[in-house]
Amino acid sequence: MTDLRKTVETFWATAEARDWGAFEETLAEDIVYTLPQTRERISGRERFVRFNREYPGDWHLRVERIVAEADQVVTWVHFTVGEEEMYGIGFFTGDESGRISAFTDFWPEPYEPPAGREHLVERY
């Protein structure tokens, strides 16, 4: 079995580099990409590569953290589109060949904390 962590590292590096041929090689033919917050799903490698290639704006990403097991990997990424910054949390599953077969992507929105705990926290 191929190391899924290395595959996911290559996935993010080739996405940032816009190397769509190498990016495609990290994916299983029947990959399923799920975005729970928008209730969207993309099935198939060709459509998923196109989705990323056509994503609007001058976007960039930086991997903050990777946590890996043999057949699943979780990543935390910092993503920018122009001046906008956001963080994403992705859950990857691999197939027998070490390619990414499923990817569920969460993009949490920042929000202001509730009042009353200022004495306990430090804002950054």
N, C-alpha and C positions, 0 to 999 in steps of 0.2 A: 504494500500500500504506500502511495506517495504521501509526503508530509503536507497535510492540508494547511497548516500554518504558513508554510512557504508559498503555497498556491495563493492564499489570501494576501500575503505580503506582495506578491507579484501582481495580483489583481489591482490593489490600490496603487502601486508604483506605475503600472502601465496605464491606469486611468488618468493619473496626474500627468503622465508624459504624452497622453493622447496617442498611444501606440495601440491602435485598435486591433491589429492583427495578433499581437502578443496578449492583449486583454482577452480576446475571444478564446485563445488557447487555454485560459484558466477555467473556462465554463463548460459544463456538460451540455450536450446538445439539447436536452430537455429541461434546462434550468427553469425554476419557477422563482420569480422575484415578486415579493409582496410588500406593499406599503399599507399597513393597517390604518394609519390615520386618515389617508385619503381613500381607503377602500379600493385601491388599484392593485391589479396583478398582471404581470407580464409572463407569458409562457414561451419558452424557446430562446435559444442563443441568439439567433439573428435579430429578433425583435429587441432583446435586452441590450445588445451592442448598439443598435440604432438609437434606442432610448438614451443611452449615455452619450453617444456621439452627437446627438442633436440637442442635448440639454442646453438651454439658452444662457448667454452671458459668459463672462470671463471668469470661470470658476476654477478654484484650486482647493486641494485638500492636503491635510497632514494627519497622519495616524498618531493618535495620542497614546493608545494602549491596545494590546492584543492579549487575549486570554484564550488558550488553545487546549483542546483534548484531541484524541486521535481522529474522531470523525465530526467534530464541531469546533467552530472558532467564533469568538465574539470580539468585535472591534469597536473602538470609540474613535471617531474621526472629527477633526475640526475642518469645517468647510466654509469657504468664502465665495461669494459671488459679488464682485465689485466691492462695495463698502459693507455689505451685509455679511454677518458672521453667524454661523450656527454649528451645532454639534449633532452628530448622528451616532446611533448605536445600531450595529448590524450583527445579525446572527446568521452564520454560514453553516451549511451542512455539505459534506462531500460525498461523492460516489466512490465506487471501488477503484477507479483509476486515479483518484485524488483530485478530480475536478470539482468545481462548485456546482452542486445540484439544486440547492435551495438557498435563498438569501432573503431574510426578512429585515426590513430597514425601518428604524424608528427615528423621527426627527422631532424631539421634544421642544416645545416653545418655552422661552424664558418667561418668568412671571415674577411679580413683586410678592415678597413674603407677607404673611399676615402680621398685623400689628401685635405688639405685646411680648415679643421675644428679643427685642433689640439688646437687652442686657446679657443675652446668652451667646450672641453670634457676632461675627465680624463679617461685614460686607466687603466684597472685592469686585 
